[in-house]
Amino acid sequence: MLTISRELVDKIVAHARADHPDEACGVVAGPAGSDRPERFIPMENAERSPTFYRFDSMEQFRVWRDMDDRDEAPVVIYHSHTATEAYPSRTDISYASEPDAHYVLVSTASDEPEFRSYRILEGVVTEEEVKIVEAYG
């Protein structure tokens, strides 16, 4: 189960809406070894595409190095789908390289965004419950 603050959900959805009709992408970092998303890191979609996303390799290198320096890990890796449901595509699955991350997808295909989370391990997609909290206890 992904437990995430309302503030972070709102930031992810706002980023997805702002980049629409292109897909948005980014990371929410948290303390290494924890499962608590804390630091919102919007990233550039190097593809600038409504159907595909890819982190810019230099930006990704800087973000991951910064997380290492802060003793953080990518707790959530998110992106949006602009015309389809919030379910990982074959490409999304092939790019899923962080076994401990929650892969969040936001669909901006309708006025009411769809926010879903998955674990993706060795090509196997498992949807998980999302618990939105006002603050971490």
Secondary structure, 3 states (H helix, E strand, C coil): CEEEEHHHHHHHHHHHHHHCCCCCEEEEEEECCCCCCCEEEEECECCCCCCCCCECHHHHHHHHHHHHHCCEEEEEEEEEECCCCCCCCHHHHHHCCCCCCEEEEEECCCCCCEEEEEEEECCEEEEECEEEECCCC
